[in-house]
């Protein structure tokens, strides 16, 4: 019995290392230092070599093992110095009414569009147990060094590489990607085939292997710039609306609450938590109810504690809250409307609607 167990364990370790090497082959130099995350860690941890990385994976019993697509040091004095080198696309089964047929159709359409735009690209596709991850390495350059892009973004607030990844995911999927997935240089976490996705207790599997060709980002730059221009116009419009409301006192005492959002704060949910905080709760509590930092932190942390009882959080709540407070203050955006929520995140829309019916 002991001999069989040892052989099985060794086989598992060899498989994970082989699959890790496969994923590392997608990444640009330097490979280390780079952050990883496991279920056992519960947060991103910087590692400096493959041996250290594998030790953390093993310590977590190979559950939720992920590595960042980008290295640790990506900026200088707050300015991004990392070129786009990776596109990650997340297609989640829950966003397709749990229909494999609808999910597979979007996967095929996405792969066809990637192939057409990049003239024959063949990215890696993983089955995560809950959907598909698509990994497409690209060959880029530092966009902050190009005036026509740098002029469209505040380099101290955003970076063009993270925004490029978010644009590319929406572009290739026709906005059918997971709305909660917002990849960035610091949070583009890739799953390792053979490890376990604890959300569904399934092993991550390779559906299609990358062909080794890094596609140039030039094919996307025209559409990316158009997207940035539209985003800048929308941000300016939102800021003007916010200032108008404050200057005219539009949010008086009878309009400081929005009932469907207040209802959401009473409903613990097992999914869509990150999206709800970013798109709804933070801008609502800050920019409509005008609460203090301390009050916002307490309200959202209490809500997350209830959500954790329904399904254990797979992220660091304190870090997430801090980041969203920073972004909300910086951009002053308002919460999404309930009607728009129905088209942008129908899963959460249904949960809130069901909460009203109870």
N, C-alpha and C positions, 0 to 999 in steps of 0.2 A: 504493500500500500504506500509506503514512504517513497519508494523508487518511482512509482507512477505519478505521485503528486509532484515530486521534484521535476520530473521530465515535463509535466504539463506546465508548471510554473516557468521553467526555462523557455519552453516554446512560446508562452505568452509574452515573456520579456523580449524575446528575439523578434516576435511579430511586431510589437509596439516600437522597438528600435528601428526596424526596417521601415515601418510606416512613417515614423518620425523623420527619417532620412528623406523619404519621398516628399513630405511636406516642406522640409527645410530646403529641398531643391527648388522650390518655387520662390524662395526669398532672396532678396538682394543682399550683398555684403554691406557692412559687416554682419555676420550672423549673431554675434554676441558683443556686448550684453544686450539682453532682450527680456521682456517680461513674459511670465507665464501665469496661468491661473488653474487651480484644481478645486474640486469640491472640498478637499481637506484643508486647503489654504483659505479659501473664501475671499481672497483678494489677490490683486496682481503682485507678483514677487519677481524681482529682477534676478536673473541667473546669468552666469558668466561662461558656461560651457555645457556641452551635451550631457556629460556625466552627472552634473548637478541637477539638470533638468529632469533626467530620467529618475533620479532618486526621489524627487518630489512627486512625480507621476506614480511611482510605485507606492509611496507612502499614502497616497490617496486611493490606493487599490484600483487605479486607472479609471476613476470616475471624474467626468467633466474636465478632462485634460485639454488645455488650450494654450496656444503660443501666439504672441503678437506678430502680425505680418510685418511690422516695422520695428527697427532697433530702438534702443532706449533714448539715445541722444539725437534729437531731431531738430533742435533749434539753437539759436545763439542770441542772447539778450532779448528773448521773447519773440524773435522772428524765425519763422520756419525755414529750415535749410534742407528739407528732405523732399526729394522729387517723388511724384506718384510712381509707385512700382508694383501696385497690387490693387485689384478690384475684387471685392467680396460681395456676393449676392446671397441673400437669405430668403428662401421661399418657404413659408410656414404653412403646414396643412390646415391649421385653424383658420387661416385667412381665406380658405377656399371651401368653406362650409363642410370641412372634413371629407371632401370629395377627392379621392386619388386621381380620378379622371380629369377634373379641373386643374389640379395641381400639376399633373404630368403635361397637360396641354400648355400651361404657362411655362413650364420648364423647356419644352420643345421650342416654343416661340422665342424664348429668351436665348437659347443656344443658337437658333437660326439667326437672330439679330446680331449676336456677337460674331458669328461666322461671317455674316454679310459686311458688317462695319469694319471688322479687322481682316477681311479678305482671307478667310480660311482658318481662323483661330479654333482651337480645340481645347477648352479649359477642363480642369478637374471638376467633377461633380461628386459630392458625397451625399449619402442618405444618412440623416442624423437620427432617424427614428420618429421625428416630428415633421420632417420636410427635407428640403435639399439645400445644400450649400454649394455655390459655384465659386471656384477660385481661378481667377485669370491674372497671371503676372503681366505687367506691361513695362514698356521702356519709356521713361519720361524724363523731365528736367525740372528744375526748381522754377515754379510758375511765378513766385514772388519777384523773380528777376526780370519778368516781362511786363512792361508798363501797361499794356492793354488789359492785363489781368490784375496786376497789383493795384491799379486805380479803382477797382471794383470791390475792394475789401479792406477792412481795417486790420492790418497785420498784427496788432496787439490784442485783437479780440477773436479773430478767426485765422485759420490757415487754409491756403488754397488746395493743399493736398487732401485734407479731410473733406473739404467741400467737393472736390473732384470725385472722391469715392462715393459720396452720397448722391451726387448728380448721376454718376455712371450706373449705380444700382437702380435708380428710378428710371433712367433712360432705357436701359436694356430690358427691363421688366414691364415697361409702360405703366409704371407706378403700382404694380401688383406685388411688390416685395413686402416683407414684413414691416409695417409702419413703425414698429418699436425699434427697428434696427437702424442705428445711425452710426456707421463705422467712422472712426477717426484714427489719426496716427497713434493715439495712446490707447485705443480700445478696439482695434481690429483683430479680434481673437479667433484663431482658426482651430477647429477640432482635429484630433489625430485619429485616423482610422484604426479600428480595433479597440479604442477606449469606449467607456460607457457614458451615454447621455442619461443622467440620473432622472431627468424629467419624465422619461418614458421607460427607463431601465432597459435600453437597447444599445447594442454595439453600433458604432459609426462604421459605415461600409462605403467602399469605393464603387461608384457607379460608372465613372468615366475618368480616364487618366489624362492629364495635361500632356500636350505633344511636345513641350519643351521650347516652344517659340514665344518670345516676349514681344507682344504686339506694340507698335508705337502709339502713343496717345494722340498723335497729331490728327488722326482720323476723327477724334471726338472734340477737338478744341473749339471749333466753330459753334457747335451746339452747346458746349459748356459755357462759352462766353455769353451766349444768348440767355442761358439759364441764370447766370450770375447777374446780368442786367435786370432781368425780371425780378429776381430776388431782392435786389437793391431798391427797386421801385416799390415793391410790396412793403419792405421794411420802413421806408420813408413814409408811406401812406399810413402804416400802423402807428408810427411814432406821432405823426400829425394828428391822427384820431385820438390818441391817448392824451396829447397835450390839449386838444380842444375840449375833451371831456373834463379835464382837470380845471382848465381856465373858466369854463362855463358852469362848472358844478353839476354836470350832467348826472354824475353818480351821487345823488343825494341819499338821504337815509332810507327812502323807500325803494331804492334800486341798488342797495349794496349787497344783495344776495341773489344768486341764481339758483333756482330750486333744484334743477337736475344735477348741478354740481354739488349742492349741499347733500342731495341724496347719495351721490357717489361716495362722499366722505363717510357715509353710514354703512356702506356695503363693502365688506372684505372680498377681494377678488383674488383668484389664483393665477391670473395672467394679465397682461397689458399694464402692469404696475409702473414700469419705467415710462411708458407712453403717457399714462394718465398724469403722472407727476409733471413731465415736461410740457405736455400739450394743454393740460386742463388745470390741474390744482395749483401749481406754482404761479402762473400768470393771474389766476383768479384771486388767490389769497393776497398776492402782492399788489396787483394793479387795478383790482376792482374793490376788494375789501380793504385795501391799504393797511394790512396788518404789519406788525413789526417782525424783524427777523426771528426773534425768539418765539413769537406766537406761531409763525409759519412752521418753524422747525418742530414745535411741539405737536401741532395739528397733524402734520404729515407723518411724523414718526409714530404717533398713536395709530394712525390709519394703517401704516405699514406693519405695525405690530399685530393688528387684527388680520391683515392679509397673510402674515407669516404663519398664523395659526391654521389658516386654510391650506396653504402650501408654502413650504419653507422658501424664503427669499434666496435667490441665487446671485445676489449682488450685495455690495457693501452699502447699506442704507445711508450711513452718515456721509460717506463720500458722494453718493448720488445727490443727496439733499444739498450739500455744499456747492456742487457743480451747477445744479439747477438754479440755486439762489443767485450765483454769480452771473449766469446767462440771462436770467430774468431781469435782474437789475440793469444789466448792460444794454439789453435790447428793448426792454419795455413793452414786449408783445402782450396781446390779450388772448384769453382762452378761445379755443375753437368753438364754433356754434354747434348746437345739438344736431341741426340739420346736416351740417358739413361732416360731423362725426359719423353719420350713418354711411357716408360714402368713403371716408378716409380710414375708418376702423370700425367695420360693421360688428365685429365680435364684441367690442366694448359697448357699442351702442345697444346691442341686444341685452347685455348684462344689466345696463342701467334701466332700459325699458322694462325688463322683467322685474327689477327692484321696485318700480312704480306700481306694478300690478299686484305685488304681494301685500 
